[in-house]
């Protein structure tokens, strides 16, 4: 399992960084809340290298949210994208 590091950033996003790449998810600010893609949304939008990693990313993001007292919601209508270095 890769280590996945989560870091919020000012654009109302949370950035997940691992050895394989960088994924960006929706995170509202003011009142923090992470909207993580449902598995259907993930399967549609995830880059090829991440297609089979939904559960791993979802669990790690949920853990980060729990540790930081940030609500977590699975959503079909959220965004995610790969950020290239």
N, C-alpha and C positions, 0 to 999 in steps of 0.2 A: 504494500500500500504506500502510495506517495504521501508526503506531508503536504497538506493544503493549508495555506495561510490566508486568512481573511482580513481585509482592511477596508473600512469605510472611506469614501472620499467625497469631496464637496459637491459633486455633480448628482447627488442623490443616487449613488451607486455603492455597491460593495464589491470589491475586487478579490477574486480567489486566484491565488498564485501557487503553482506547483511546478515540478520539473518538466511536466509535459506541456504547460502553457498557462495562459491567463484567461480566465472567464470573468465577465462582469454581469452582475445581477442588480435588480431594482431594490433600492433601500430608501424609503422616504426619510426625511430629516425634519427637524422641528419636533415632531413626535416620531421617534425612530421606529421603523417597521421594515422587515425584510420580506419581499415577495419573491419566492423561489419558484421556478418553473415546475409545473406538474410533469409527470413522466411523459405524457403525450406531447407537451410543449417541448420538453427536452429532446425527445426523439426527432422532432421536426427541426429544431434550431441549433442543436449542439454541433460543434465541429466534429469531423470524423474521429479524431483521436479521443474524444470525450464521450462518444455515443454510448458506450457500455458502462459509464462511470456515474450515472445519475444517482444511484443509491449512496455511493461513497461521498459525493459532493453534497447531497442533501443531508446526510447524517452529520457531516463535519460542519456544514453551515448551521444546522439546527443546534449543534453543540456550542458553536460560537455565540449564537443568539442567546441560548440559555445562560452561558457564562457572563454575558454582557447585559442581561435583562432586556433584550430586544425581542418584541413579538415576531413570530415566524409564521408565514402563511404560504401554503402551496397554491399556485394560481395558474390558470390557463391563459390569462390575459396580461401577463407580465413580459418583460423583455430580458433577454440574455444575449450576449455576443462575445466573440473571441477578440481579445485585444492582442495585437501583434507588436512585438518589441521592435 
